[in-house]
Amino acid sequence: MEEGLLPRHLQPELKAALASARIVNLIGPRQVGKTTLVRDLMSVGKFITLDDESMLAAIEADPKGQLDTLLAENKAGPLIIDEAQRSTKLALALKRIVDENRAMGQFILTGSSNVFTSAHVADSLAGRVYTITMLPMSVAETQCVGPAKILDWASASERPDPLNLPIGETLSRTQYIDLMVAGGFPEIRTLEDRWRQNRYRDYVDSVVERDVAYILKIRKSDAMRRMIDQLATRVGNELNIDELSSTISLQRNTTETYLDILTKLSLLRRLPAWTSGESGRDIRQAKIHLVDTGIVAALRSMNTQSFSIGANPTALGGVLENFVFNEIWKSLPYQMRQWRLYHWRHQRGREIDILAESDRMIIGFEVKASTTVEAKDFKHLRWFREEGPGAGRPVVGIVIYMGERVLTFGENLFALPLSIFWSFKDTWPH
């Protein structure tokens, strides 16, 4: 690993995938560090990029012949193909090669969208490809500590013990907000405010002009750009597609197509509503989160001062909820169980920001933009567990807040400081 490069939690998973799949497909938003991971941190194999127009032309003209030549030149490790989605003929050539040679770890593909999205290609490559999604850096990664194992802790026993949690660092409200507005893009997050915001806005422009335009085959991108700006103002809120369509003057089906594309590019995450099956009681509209709060802050022209004590508290609430959701999302591959994430809202106004579900186990997260927490902050979690649809299930309720201490508010009800997400130092090899 080159000096100065931060390790990524995905490294062990990528190495394991190379030992168990013929093709490893690493996808994720542009500039999150995919190329750095496979070329510099892994230090294996031969690297080519299809951003090189000459290489792309050669692959398109004779895909299998060109790949055979590159493999022959490569003495050890996988052939790494960067921006693989740019080739229309790559996937079927890969199938022919890996069917002739069944060795594991022959190829790593990277790209901002899945090169195997067509049903025909996906079916033909079934069992040959392992896909991994890479997201912007978690705060734990920027601090060189282990993945957040909060879900493991909360589900390890009938009564999670706060003493089994690591001690988090003490941060001020302002320091927490600094982390949110910085975001997790490796080359952007450390820049000074003005330059960072400019880079994030330029980043969104480049995604619309390159990745979105490539998928849609369209030239006019104004409406998509306006939609991303509108989504940034709605993070942490339920998505009303008709209202969004009206705001940006698009037909509903076009809006839904654009949302699907942003989701496929991992820039947008629609958090579905959890339902207990009691029809008519639960509100079933997805919440929206963008992949990085640095982007959200830049698109809304917000910096740390925008969230001062006298500012609109609602704005910070949505950004903080988006931030917590992203930290949980990034931690999912490293938990012992498989978890799915939802939000929940009842017709009578009760709601829980984030629900993690595994089998019958539910962990509910409420997010509070305050340095203090009170018993009333658990009222929705209590009702959900004791009288609502969580009754009869194992439910742990957690309020994430911007204070310092781990606090207990009754059986399996806990307040955890935001810094708990980057406190699991013993779970990462140094």
C-alpha positions as CSV (number, residue, x, y, z in Angstrom):
1,M,0.0,0.0,0.0
2,E,1.3,3.4,-0.9
3,E,2.2,5.7,2.0
4,G,-0.6,8.2,2.7
5,L,-3.4,6.1,1.3
6,L,-6.1,5.3,3.8
7,P,-7.1,1.6,4.1
8,R,-10.6,0.7,3.1
9,H,-12.9,-1.8,4.9
10,L,-13.7,-3.5,1.6
11,Q,-10.1,-4.7,1.1
12,P,-10.6,-8.1,2.9
13,E,-13.9,-8.7,1.1
14,L,-12.4,-7.9,-2.3
15,K,-9.5,-10.4,-1.6
16,A,-12.0,-13.1,-0.5
17,A,-14.1,-12.4,-3.6
18,L,-11.1,-13.0,-5.8
19,A,-10.6,-16.4,-4.3
20,S,-14.3,-17.4,-4.8
21,A,-15.4,-15.8,-8.1
22,R,-14.0,-15.8,-11.6
23,I,-15.0,-12.1,-12.1
24,V,-15.3,-9.5,-9.4
25,N,-17.5,-6.5,-10.3
26,L,-16.7,-3.4,-8.1
27,I,-19.3,-0.7,-8.7
28,G,-20.0,2.6,-7.0
29,P,-20.2,6.3,-7.6
30,R,-17.4,8.1,-9.4
31,Q,-14.4,9.2,-7.3
32,V,-15.2,7.1,-4.2
33,G,-11.8,5.4,-4.5
34,K,-12.5,2.3,-6.6
35,T,-9.4,2.8,-8.8
36,T,-7.2,3.5,-5.8
37,L,-8.4,0.4,-4.1
38,V,-7.8,-2.0,-7.0
39,R,-4.6,-0.4,-8.4
40,D,-2.8,1.0,-5.4
41,L,-4.1,-0.6,-2.2
42,M,-4.3,-4.1,-3.6
43,S,-1.1,-3.9,-5.6
44,V,-1.9,-7.0,-7.8
45,G,-2.6,-7.7,-11.4
46,K,-2.6,-5.6,-14.6
47,F,-4.6,-2.3,-14.8
48,I,-6.2,-0.9,-17.9
49,T,-8.9,1.8,-18.1
50,L,-11.6,2.2,-20.8
51,D,-11.4,6.0,-20.3
52,D,-8.5,5.5,-22.6
53,E,-10.2,5.9,-26.0
54,S,-7.7,3.8,-27.8
55,M,-8.1,0.9,-25.4
56,L,-11.9,1.2,-25.6
57,A,-11.8,1.2,-29.4
58,A,-9.6,-2.0,-29.4
59,I,-11.9,-3.8,-27.0
60,E,-15.0,-2.8,-29.1
61,A,-13.3,-4.0,-32.3
62,D,-12.1,-7.4,-31.0
63,P,-13.2,-7.9,-27.4
64,K,-12.1,-11.5,-26.9
65,G,-8.8,-11.1,-28.9
66,Q,-7.8,-8.0,-27.0
67,L,-8.6,-9.5,-23.6
68,D,-6.7,-12.7,-24.5
69,T,-3.6,-10.5,-25.4
70,L,-3.9,-8.6,-22.2
71,L,-4.2,-11.8,-20.2
72,A,-1.1,-13.2,-21.9
73,E,0.9,-10.1,-21.0
74,N,-0.3,-10.4,-17.3
75,K,2.0,-12.7,-15.4
76,A,0.2,-12.7,-12.0
77,G,-3.0,-11.5,-10.5
78,P,-6.3,-10.4,-12.1
79,L,-6.8,-8.2,-15.2
80,I,-8.3,-5.0,-13.8
81,I,-10.6,-3.2,-16.2
82,D,-11.5,0.3,-15.0
83,E,-14.7,2.1,-16.3
84,A,-15.9,-1.3,-17.6
85,Q,-19.4,0.0,-18.3
86,R,-18.1,2.0,-21.3
87,S,-17.8,-1.1,-23.4
88,T,-20.9,-2.6,-25.0
89,K,-19.2,-5.8,-26.0
90,L,-17.1,-6.6,-22.9
91,A,-19.5,-8.8,-21.0
92,L,-20.1,-11.5,-23.5
93,A,-16.3,-11.7,-24.3
94,L,-15.7,-12.2,-20.5
95,K,-18.2,-15.0,-20.4
96,R,-16.4,-16.9,-23.2
97,I,-13.1,-16.5,-21.5
98,V,-14.1,-17.6,-18.0
99,D,-16.1,-20.5,-19.5
100,E,-12.9,-21.7,-21.2
101,N,-10.8,-21.1,-18.0
102,R,-12.6,-21.7,-14.7
103,A,-9.9,-20.3,-12.5
104,M,-10.9,-17.8,-9.8
105,G,-10.0,-14.2,-9.7
106,Q,-9.3,-13.7,-13.4
107,F,-10.9,-10.2,-13.7
108,I,-11.8,-7.2,-11.6
109,L,-14.1,-4.7,-13.2
110,T,-14.8,-1.3,-11.9
111,G,-17.4,1.2,-12.9
112,S,-20.0,3.7,-11.8
113,S,-22.8,1.5,-13.0
114,N,-23.3,-2.3,-13.4
115,V,-21.9,-3.5,-16.7
116,F,-24.1,-6.6,-16.4
117,T,-27.5,-4.8,-16.2
118,S,-29.1,-6.4,-19.3
119,A,-31.1,-9.5,-18.5
120,H,-29.4,-11.5,-21.2
121,V,-25.9,-10.8,-20.1
122,A,-26.8,-11.2,-16.4
123,D,-28.3,-14.6,-17.0
124,S,-25.4,-15.8,-19.1
125,L,-22.9,-14.7,-16.4
126,A,-24.9,-16.1,-13.4
127,G,-22.5,-17.9,-11.0
128,R,-19.4,-16.3,-12.6
129,V,-19.6,-12.8,-11.2
130,Y,-19.5,-11.4,-7.6
131,T,-20.6,-7.8,-7.4
132,I,-19.4,-5.5,-4.5
133,T,-20.7,-1.9,-4.1
134,M,-18.2,0.7,-2.9
135,L,-19.4,3.9,-1.2
136,P,-17.7,7.1,0.0
137,M,-15.5,6.7,3.0
138,S,-17.1,6.1,6.4
139,V,-15.8,8.3,9.2
140,A,-14.3,5.1,10.6
141,E,-12.2,4.6,7.5
142,T,-11.0,8.2,7.6
143,Q,-9.9,7.6,11.2
144,C,-8.3,4.2,10.3
145,V,-10.4,2.2,12.7
146,G,-12.7,-0.7,12.3
147,P,-16.3,-0.8,10.9
148,A,-19.1,0.2,13.2
149,K,-20.5,-3.0,14.8
150,I,-23.5,-1.4,16.4
151,L,-25.9,-3.9,14.9
152,D,-23.8,-6.8,16.1
153,W,-23.7,-5.4,19.6
154,A,-27.5,-4.7,19.7
155,S,-28.4,-8.2,18.5
156,A,-25.7,-10.3,20.3
157,S,-27.8,-11.0,23.3
158,E,-31.3,-10.5,24.7
159,R,-30.1,-7.6,26.8
160,P,-27.2,-5.7,25.1
161,D,-24.7,-4.4,27.6
162,P,-23.5,-0.8,27.3
163,L,-20.2,-1.9,28.9
164,N,-19.5,-4.0,25.8
165,L,-19.5,-0.9,23.7
166,P,-16.2,0.9,23.0
167,I,-15.7,4.4,24.4
168,G,-16.2,7.0,21.7
169,E,-14.2,10.1,21.3
170,T,-15.7,13.3,22.7
171,L,-16.6,15.8,20.0
172,S,-18.4,19.1,20.1
173,R,-21.5,19.9,18.1
174,T,-19.4,21.9,15.7
175,Q,-16.9,19.1,15.2
176,Y,-19.7,16.7,14.4
177,I,-21.1,19.2,11.8
178,D,-17.7,19.6,10.3
179,L,-17.6,15.9,9.5
180,M,-21.1,16.0,7.9
181,V,-20.3,18.9,5.6
182,A,-16.9,17.5,4.7
183,G,-18.4,14.2,3.3
184,G,-16.6,11.1,2.5
185,F,-15.1,11.5,-1.0
186,P,-11.3,10.9,-0.5
187,E,-10.0,13.7,-2.7
188,I,-12.6,16.3,-1.8
189,R,-13.4,16.0,1.9
190,T,-10.2,17.6,3.2
191,L,-10.4,20.8,1.1
192,E,-11.2,24.2,2.5
193,D,-15.0,25.0,2.6
194,R,-15.3,27.1,-0.6
195,W,-13.1,24.8,-2.7
196,R,-14.8,21.7,-1.3
197,Q,-18.3,23.0,-2.2
198,N,-17.1,23.9,-5.7
199,R,-15.7,20.4,-6.2
200,Y,-18.8,18.6,-5.0
201,R,-21.0,20.7,-7.3
202,D,-18.6,20.0,-10.2
203,Y,-18.7,16.4,-9.2
204,V,-22.5,16.3,-9.6
205,D,-22.3,18.0,-13.0
206,S,-19.8,15.4,-14.2
207,V,-22.0,12.6,-13.1
208,V,-25.0,14.1,-14.9
209,E,-23.0,14.8,-18.1
210,R,-21.1,11.5,-18.2
211,D,-22.7,8.7,-16.3
212,V,-26.4,9.7,-16.6
213,A,-26.1,10.8,-20.2
214,Y,-24.3,7.5,-21.0
215,I,-27.2,5.5,-19.6
216,L,-30.0,7.6,-20.9
217,K,-28.3,8.5,-24.2
218,I,-29.5,12.1,-23.8
219,R,-27.9,15.4,-24.3
220,K,-30.2,17.7,-22.3
221,S,-29.4,17.3,-18.6
222,D,-30.9,20.4,-17.1
223,A,-33.9,18.6,-15.6
224,M,-31.8,15.9,-14.0
225,R,-29.5,18.5,-12.5
226,R,-32.5,20.5,-11.1
227,M,-33.9,17.2,-9.7
228,I,-30.7,16.4,-7.8
229,D,-30.8,19.9,-6.3
230,Q,-34.4,19.3,-5.2
231,L,-33.5,15.9,-3.7
232,A,-30.8,17.5,-1.6
233,T,-33.4,19.7,0.1
234,R,-35.5,16.6,0.8
235,V,-33.0,14.3,2.5
236,G,-34.4,12.5,5.5
237,N,-38.0,13.1,4.2
238,E,-40.6,10.9,2.5
239,L,-40.5,11.3,-1.3
240,N,-43.7,12.6,-2.9
241,I,-43.0,11.9,-6.6
242,D,-46.0,14.0,-7.9
243,E,-44.8,17.0,-5.9
244,L,-41.2,16.6,-7.1
245,S,-42.3,16.2,-10.7
246,S,-44.4,19.4,-10.5
247,T,-41.5,21.3,-8.9
248,I,-39.1,20.4,-11.7
249,S,-41.7,20.4,-14.5
250,L,-41.3,16.7,-15.5
251,Q,-43.8,14.0,-16.2
252,R,-44.1,11.5,-13.4
253,N,-42.7,8.6,-15.5
254,T,-39.7,10.7,-16.5
255,T,-39.1,11.6,-12.8
256,E,-39.3,7.9,-11.9
257,T,-36.8,7.0,-14.6
258,Y,-34.4,9.6,-13.4
259,L,-34.7,8.4,-9.8
260,D,-34.0,4.8,-10.9
261,I,-30.8,5.9,-12.7
262,L,-29.6,7.8,-9.6
263,T,-30.3,4.8,-7.5
264,K,-28.4,2.5,-10.0
265,L,-25.5,4.9,-9.8
266,S,-25.6,4.6,-6.0
267,L,-26.0,8.3,-5.6
268,L,-29.5,8.0,-4.2
269,R,-31.0,5.6,-1.7
270,R,-34.7,5.2,-1.3
271,L,-35.3,3.9,2.1
272,P,-38.5,1.8,1.9
273,A,-41.3,2.0,4.5
274,W,-41.4,-1.0,6.9
275,T,-44.8,-2.5,7.2
276,S,-46.2,-5.0,9.6
277,G,-48.9,-6.2,7.3
278,E,-51.6,-4.3,9.2
279,S,-53.0,-2.6,6.1
280,G,-54.0,1.0,6.5
281,R,-52.0,1.6,9.6
282,D,-48.5,2.1,8.2
283,I,-47.5,4.8,5.8
284,R,-45.8,3.2,2.8
285,Q,-43.8,5.9,1.1
286,A,-40.0,5.8,0.8
287,K,-37.6,8.2,2.4
288,I,-34.7,9.6,0.4
289,H,-31.1,9.9,1.2
290,L,-28.2,11.0,-0.9
291,V,-25.0,8.9,-0.8
292,D,-22.9,11.7,0.9
293,T,-23.8,14.6,3.1
294,G,-20.9,16.6,1.7
295,I,-22.8,16.7,-1.6
296,V,-26.0,17.6,0.2
297,A,-24.3,20.5,2.0
298,A,-22.6,21.8,-1.2
299,L,-25.8,21.7,-3.2
300,R,-27.6,23.6,-0.5
301,S,-24.6,26.0,-0.1
302,M,-24.3,25.1,3.6
303,N,-21.2,25.1,5.7
304,T,-20.6,24.6,9.4
305,Q,-21.8,28.1,10.2
306,S,-25.2,27.3,8.5
307,F,-26.0,25.0,11.4
308,S,-25.2,27.4,14.2
309,I,-27.4,27.3,17.3
310,G,-29.6,30.1,16.0
311,A,-30.1,28.5,12.6
312,N,-33.1,26.5,11.4
313,P,-32.9,23.2,13.4
314,T,-35.0,21.3,10.8
315,A,-32.2,21.7,8.2
316,L,-29.6,20.0,10.5
317,G,-32.1,17.3,11.4
318,G,-32.4,16.1,7.8
319,V,-28.7,16.2,7.1
320,L,-27.9,14.4,10.4
321,E,-30.4,11.7,9.6
322,N,-28.9,11.3,6.2
323,F,-25.4,11.1,7.7
324,V,-26.4,8.4,10.3
325,F,-28.2,6.4,7.6
326,N,-25.1,6.4,5.4
327,E,-22.9,5.3,8.3
328,I,-25.2,2.4,9.0
329,W,-25.5,1.6,5.3
330,K,-21.7,1.5,5.0
331,S,-21.4,-0.8,8.0
332,L,-23.8,-3.5,6.8
333,P,-21.3,-5.8,4.9
334,Y,-19.3,-6.2,8.1
335,Q,-22.1,-7.4,10.5
336,M,-22.5,-11.0,11.5
337,R,-26.1,-11.0,10.3
338,Q,-27.8,-9.8,7.1
339,W,-29.8,-6.7,7.7
340,R,-32.3,-4.7,5.7
341,L,-33.0,-1.0,6.4
342,Y,-36.4,0.7,6.4
343,H,-38.1,3.7,8.0
344,W,-41.5,3.5,9.7
345,R,-44.4,5.9,10.2
346,H,-47.8,5.3,11.6
347,Q,-51.0,7.2,10.5
348,R,-51.2,8.8,13.9
349,G,-47.9,10.6,13.6
350,R,-45.6,8.1,15.3
351,E,-42.4,7.4,13.3
352,I,-39.0,5.9,13.6
353,D,-36.2,7.3,11.4
354,I,-34.4,4.0,10.6
355,L,-35.3,0.4,11.2
356,A,-32.8,-2.4,10.8
357,E,-34.4,-5.9,10.4
358,S,-32.9,-9.3,10.5
359,D,-35.3,-12.3,10.7
360,R,-37.6,-11.2,13.6
361,M,-35.0,-8.9,15.2
362,I,-35.6,-5.2,14.9
363,I,-33.3,-2.4,15.8
364,G,-34.9,1.1,15.7
365,F,-32.8,4.3,15.4
366,E,-34.0,7.7,16.1
367,V,-31.7,10.6,15.3
368,K,-31.6,13.7,17.4
369,A,-29.7,16.9,16.5
370,S,-29.0,17.8,20.1
371,T,-26.3,17.3,22.7
372,T,-28.8,16.1,25.3
373,V,-31.4,13.4,25.3
374,E,-34.5,12.8,27.4
375,A,-37.0,10.0,28.1
376,K,-39.6,11.5,25.7
377,D,-37.2,11.0,22.8
378,F,-37.9,7.3,23.1
379,K,-41.7,7.6,23.0
380,H,-42.1,6.2,19.5
381,L,-39.6,3.4,20.0
382,R,-41.4,2.4,23.2
383,W,-44.9,2.5,21.6
384,F,-43.6,0.5,18.6
385,R,-42.1,-2.2,20.9
386,E,-44.8,-2.4,23.5
387,E,-48.1,-1.6,21.8
388,G,-47.3,-1.3,18.1
389,P,-46.3,-3.7,15.4
390,G,-43.0,-4.6,17.2
391,A,-44.9,-6.2,20.1
392,G,-43.8,-9.8,20.5
393,R,-40.6,-9.3,18.6
394,P,-37.1,-8.6,20.0
395,V,-36.7,-4.9,19.6
396,V,-33.8,-2.7,20.6
397,G,-34.3,1.1,20.5
398,I,-31.4,3.5,20.0
399,V,-31.3,7.3,19.9
400,I,-28.2,8.7,18.2
401,Y,-27.4,12.1,19.5
402,M,-24.6,14.7,19.4
403,G,-23.6,14.3,23.1
404,E,-20.8,12.5,24.9
405,R,-22.2,9.5,26.8
406,V,-23.8,6.1,26.4
407,L,-27.0,6.3,28.4
408,T,-29.7,3.7,29.3
409,F,-33.4,4.7,29.3
410,G,-35.0,1.4,30.3
411,E,-34.6,-2.2,29.1
412,N,-33.0,-2.3,25.6
413,L,-33.4,1.5,25.1
414,F,-30.1,3.3,24.7
415,A,-28.8,6.8,23.8
416,L,-25.5,6.5,21.9
417,P,-23.2,9.4,20.9
418,L,-22.8,9.9,17.2
419,S,-19.1,9.1,17.6
420,I,-19.9,5.5,18.3
421,F,-19.8,4.9,14.6
422,W,-16.0,5.4,14.5
423,S,-15.2,3.9,17.9
424,F,-14.7,0.2,17.1
425,K,-10.9,0.4,17.0
426,D,-10.3,-3.3,17.9
427,T,-12.3,-4.6,14.8
428,W,-9.7,-3.4,12.2
429,P,-6.2,-4.9,11.8
430,H,-3.5,-2.3,11.9
